Amino acid sequence: MDVHDFDFDLPERLIAQTPLQNRTASRLMVLDKETGQVEHRQFPDLLNELQKGDVLVLNDTRVLPARLMGVKEETGATIEVLLLKETGYDEWETLVKPAKRVKVGTIVTFGDGRLKAQCTGILEQGGRIFKFSYEGIFYEILDALGEMPLPPYITESLDDQSRYQTVFAKERGSAAAPTAGLHFTAEFLEEIRAKGVTVTFITLHVGLGTFRPVSADSIEGHTMHSEYYHVTESTANTINDAKQQGGRIFAVGTTSARTLETIGSANNGKIVPSSGWTSIFIFPGYEFTILDGLLTNFHLPKSTLIMLVSALSSREFVLAAYEEAVKENYRFFSFGDAMFIKPSHRKESY
């Protein structure tokens, strides 16, 4: 399958640069995954699409303020360091700009020396391994010195850093937000629970690979990045019990979807408590084992994310829906509007 089959024209003006004042104020496109029928709604109308017995699965990862601005100790040159993944005690895989100025042994200081990092290894595409030294608690220092690592398509500054964090963020480790979850408030989640819908959580730490374009010409030639996930026994039991009783499983975001399908595809359609690394690549032709539907934002052309969405419905239906979204001036990407992909038929409530 050709990557260009998932291309579409997106005017730059539709890329949302800032979040709406109210998290639940976005629009909601509802797509029937079997018929391709589209409805234009408001996000709070999601409540009307859910029913008693459904399970809503959200990603409780917490975004690290992972962008650090420092200076090269030897020359005073400005160095930007983006934390990607902890590889050992106080050792991190990072992305550095300008990378050519950082060699093995280079020391970069942050916050007038409150935090120091020595380069211990060189990776591809500007990657570096840094060993950090400091006094105190690393994450408290990071909270004080770091900035949220906004995606490259967001060029405006974010006044309130908490708006790139879900209200249920808990487990630290992401380099990017699970953006479908940004639409929820604590109050709206309570309304959903009050309807008899179970809200449960998985953890998947989002890596920057989620923003990288597919470089191969064919989908089959693309290699997915890997990301760490964790699912508790409580969440596993909740999902398995609901499926056994006829409940529908809806993932909030592609990160939740990939986590559930990683486990479900390896365990005959069951969720088992587990942790590990997933590099699952979901595209049309994939047979879903867990999901009945998905809440997600509008994604980049030719991205692995629009391929995942197309797998749940069809490429033709999804691209037609995206064409409609452009025509109707929906807001795209991280701070944009939402799409709810649902099955045609509602199951009997239990």
Solvent accessible surface area in square Angstrom, and as a share of the most:
residue,aa,sasa,rsa
1,M,96,0.43
2,D,62,0.32
3,V,5,0.03
4,H,109,0.49
5,D,53,0.28
6,F,0,0.00
7,D,66,0.34
8,F,31,0.13
9,D,131,0.68
10,L,38,0.19
11,P,43,0.27
12,E,144,0.65
13,R,168,0.61
14,L,11,0.05
15,I,29,0.15
16,A,5,0.04
17,Q,44,0.20
18,T,57,0.33
19,P,31,0.19
20,L,57,0.28
21,Q,179,0.80
22,N,82,0.42
23,R,34,0.12
24,T,19,0.11
25,A,50,0.39
26,S,3,0.02
27,R,66,0.24
28,L,0,0.00
29,M,0,0.00
30,V,1,0.01
31,L,0,0.00
32,D,16,0.08
33,K,33,0.14
34,E,96,0.43
35,T,80,0.47
36,G,18,0.18
37,Q,113,0.50
38,V,41,0.24
39,E,59,0.26
40,H,76,0.34
41,R,56,0.20
42,Q,91,0.41
43,F,0,0.00
44,P,64,0.40
45,D,39,0.20
46,L,0,0.00
47,L,40,0.20
48,N,87,0.44
49,E,14,0.06
50,L,0,0.00
51,Q,11,0.05
52,K,114,0.48
53,G,9,0.08
54,D,1,0.01
55,V,2,0.01
56,L,0,0.00
57,V,0,0.00
58,L,0,0.00
59,N,4,0.02
60,D,15,0.08
61,T,1,0.00
62,R,93,0.34
63,V,3,0.02
64,L,5,0.03
65,P,19,0.12
66,A,0,0.00
67,R,55,0.20
68,L,1,0.00
69,M,92,0.41
70,G,6,0.06
71,V,64,0.37
72,K,34,0.14
73,E,87,0.39
74,E,152,0.68
75,T,92,0.53
76,G,47,0.45
77,A,20,0.16
78,T,79,0.46
79,I,0,0.00
80,E,35,0.16
81,V,0,0.00
82,L,9,0.05
83,L,2,0.01
84,L,37,0.18
85,K,75,0.32
86,E,87,0.39
87,T,67,0.39
88,G,31,0.30
89,Y,180,0.68
90,D,20,0.10
91,E,50,0.23
92,W,9,0.03
93,E,44,0.20
94,T,0,0.00
95,L,41,0.20
96,V,5,0.03
97,K,122,0.52
98,P,49,0.31
99,A,22,0.17
100,K,161,0.68
101,R,107,0.39
102,V,0,0.00
103,K,129,0.54
104,V,96,0.55
105,G,36,0.35
106,T,17,0.10
107,I,55,0.28
108,V,0,0.00
109,T,17,0.10
110,F,3,0.01
111,G,37,0.35
112,D,160,0.83
113,G,33,0.32
114,R,116,0.42
115,L,0,0.00
116,K,78,0.33
117,A,1,0.01
118,Q,80,0.35
119,C,1,0.01
120,T,65,0.38
121,G,16,0.15
122,I,98,0.50
123,L,71,0.35
124,E,152,0.68
125,Q,148,0.66
126,G,19,0.18
127,G,5,0.05
128,R,20,0.07
129,I,27,0.13
130,F,0,0.00
131,K,87,0.37
132,F,5,0.02
133,S,63,0.41
134,Y,59,0.22
135,E,159,0.71
136,G,64,0.61
137,I,102,0.52
138,F,15,0.06
139,Y,55,0.21
140,E,104,0.46
141,I,3,0.02
142,L,1,0.00
143,D,89,0.46
144,A,63,0.49
145,L,48,0.24
146,G,15,0.14
147,E,87,0.39
148,M,20,0.09
149,P,2,0.01
150,L,29,0.15
151,P,2,0.01
152,P,106,0.67
153,Y,40,0.15
154,I,14,0.07
155,T,116,0.67
156,E,90,0.40
157,S,93,0.60
158,L,19,0.10
159,D,144,0.75
160,D,72,0.37
161,Q,77,0.34
162,S,59,0.38
163,R,40,0.15
164,Y,0,0.00
165,Q,14,0.06
166,T,5,0.03
167,V,69,0.40
168,F,27,0.11
169,A,15,0.12
170,K,143,0.60
171,E,71,0.32
172,R,120,0.44
173,G,21,0.20
174,S,1,0.01
175,A,1,0.01
176,A,1,0.00
177,A,7,0.06
178,P,9,0.06
179,T,25,0.14
180,A,4,0.03
181,G,3,0.03
182,L,12,0.06
183,H,10,0.04
184,F,0,0.00
185,T,28,0.16
186,A,59,0.46
187,E,124,0.55
188,F,9,0.04
189,L,7,0.04
190,E,99,0.44
191,E,90,0.40
192,I,0,0.00
193,R,91,0.33
194,A,92,0.72
195,K,76,0.32
196,G,32,0.31
197,V,4,0.02
198,T,60,0.35
199,V,18,0.10
200,T,13,0.07
201,F,57,0.24
202,I,3,0.01
203,T,9,0.05
204,L,0,0.00
205,H,35,0.16
206,V,5,0.03
207,G,20,0.19
208,L,29,0.14
209,G,11,0.10
210,T,22,0.13
211,F,37,0.16
212,R,116,0.42
213,P,106,0.67
214,V,16,0.09
215,S,108,0.70
216,A,29,0.22
217,D,110,0.57
218,S,47,0.30
219,I,0,0.00
220,E,107,0.48
221,G,50,0.48
222,H,35,0.16
223,T,118,0.69
224,M,19,0.09
225,H,43,0.19
226,S,60,0.39
227,E,5,0.02
228,Y,71,0.27
229,Y,21,0.08
230,H,74,0.33
231,V,1,0.01
232,T,60,0.35
233,E,112,0.50
234,S,78,0.50
235,T,6,0.03
236,A,1,0.00
237,N,73,0.38
238,T,36,0.21
239,I,0,0.00
240,N,30,0.15
241,D,72,0.37
242,A,4,0.03
243,K,68,0.29
244,Q,150,0.67
245,Q,100,0.45
246,G,27,0.26
247,G,5,0.04
248,R,4,0.02
249,I,0,0.00
250,F,0,0.00
251,A,0,0.00
252,V,4,0.02
253,G,6,0.05
254,T,12,0.07
255,T,16,0.09
256,S,0,0.00
257,A,0,0.00
258,R,10,0.04
259,T,0,0.00
260,L,0,0.00
261,E,0,0.00
262,T,25,0.14
263,I,5,0.02
264,G,0,0.00
265,S,59,0.38
266,A,81,0.63
267,N,47,0.24
268,N,152,0.78
269,G,19,0.18
270,K,106,0.45
271,I,2,0.01
272,V,55,0.31
273,P,72,0.45
274,S,34,0.22
275,S,56,0.36
276,G,18,0.17
277,W,134,0.47
278,T,3,0.02
279,S,60,0.39
280,I,31,0.16
281,F,36,0.15
282,I,4,0.02
283,F,50,0.21
284,P,26,0.16
285,G,74,0.71
286,Y,51,0.20
287,E,142,0.64
288,F,46,0.19
289,T,45,0.26
290,I,2,0.01
291,L,11,0.05
292,D,26,0.13
293,G,0,0.00
294,L,0,0.00
295,L,0,0.00
296,T,1,0.01
297,N,2,0.01
298,F,0,0.00
299,H,17,0.08
300,L,53,0.26
301,P,37,0.23
302,K,66,0.28
303,S,8,0.05
304,T,12,0.07
305,L,33,0.16
306,I,0,0.00
307,M,0,0.00
308,L,3,0.02
309,V,0,0.00
310,S,1,0.00
311,A,15,0.11
312,L,13,0.07
313,S,23,0.15
314,S,32,0.20
315,R,73,0.27
316,E,105,0.47
317,F,66,0.28
318,V,0,0.00
319,L,31,0.15
320,A,60,0.46
321,A,1,0.01
322,Y,0,0.00
323,E,127,0.57
324,E,56,0.25
325,A,0,0.00
326,V,27,0.16
327,K,150,0.64
328,E,62,0.28
329,N,80,0.41
330,Y,0,0.00
331,R,65,0.24
332,F,0,0.00
333,F,8,0.03
334,S,4,0.03
335,F,12,0.05
336,G,2,0.02
337,D,2,0.01
338,A,0,0.00
339,M,1,0.00
340,F,1,0.00
341,I,0,0.00
342,K,40,0.17
343,P,21,0.13
344,S,36,0.23
345,H,153,0.68
346,R,130,0.48
347,K,86,0.36
348,E,157,0.70
349,S,64,0.42
350,Y,101,0.38
